[in-house]
Amino acid sequence: MTSAEQSARTYLNPQSRVIAAFVVVYLVWGSTYLAISYAVETIPPFIMVGMRFLVSGVVLYVWSQWRGQPKPTTPEWRDAFVTGLLLCCGNGAVAWAEQRVPSGLAALLVAIVPLWMVVVDWIRPHGIRPRASVTAGLAVGLIGLYVLIGPNAGHGDVDGLAAIVLVVASLSWATGSVYNRYGARPASASMSTGMQMMAGGLVLVLVGAVRGEPAALQLTHISFASWMGWLYLVTFGSIVGFTAYVYLLRTVSPAKVSTYAYVNPVVAVFLGWAIAGEPVTTRTLAAAAIILAGVAMITISQNKAV
């Protein structure tokens, strides 16, 4: 067997694909919080995220069609719209909130996604009742959330409205993730991702238009850092990252996929501190440890149940 054939076999190895997808979701998505913070410095948030997903979605959809993937059915378009709306609007909310809070703090608040996934998967029709250990992990995570944004958190440094928006964003993301697993979708992960991005991106652009963001958008005033942040979000954060995430959702258990939620914040907090000079307080570290402990309890318990 030639080296080229060996490389091809390695690329086609499902286990190698899963490992590569986890690396992307762990590290690349952890860095997107910092990219968002730079992008929204001079680009209105909903227009920024909406155009990010529209461009990425069109690229993925056209590429999937070029590869000969069958055209999506009406039920697949319907469920892609619902999933895309939930996932992309969650990202739009994060972009808006990062105008008011550091990227590392935003990542910590979004880290409660697995907690919401437990709740959403429970209350959906024919849902799965969580085990006692999962419920305990949920309680621990909520305690960590209270430590992070509760009364006197950071002596007023934490923007209350932004914190609420981020919690709602994490709920939207969790709901979209659960819906995506059970809804109708194409066999191709890239096709499915492209459809969801186009649907969610279109809604976000419309939201931005209603908020008057086009009038505030001046291309000549967009900084180099914002352009680079947006391009990074389109290529790595969306095209590469979302495709890897959707691939994992349909390949491994939700519990294993959700482990990204306690890797991303660590990456985000470190990059925010090292590159953007974001402060990291003792209270933030304590809250992060409690939240991530709760997420780990849920993940470990669900993995044992699989």
PyMOL commands that set and color helices and strands:
alter all, ss='L'
color gray80, all
select helices_A, chain A and resi 3-12+14-39+45-66+74-97+103-110+113-123+132-149+153-156+160-182+189-210+213-216+219-221+224-251+254-262+264-274+282-305
alter helices_A, ss='H'
color red, helices_A
deselect
rebuild
show_as cartoon
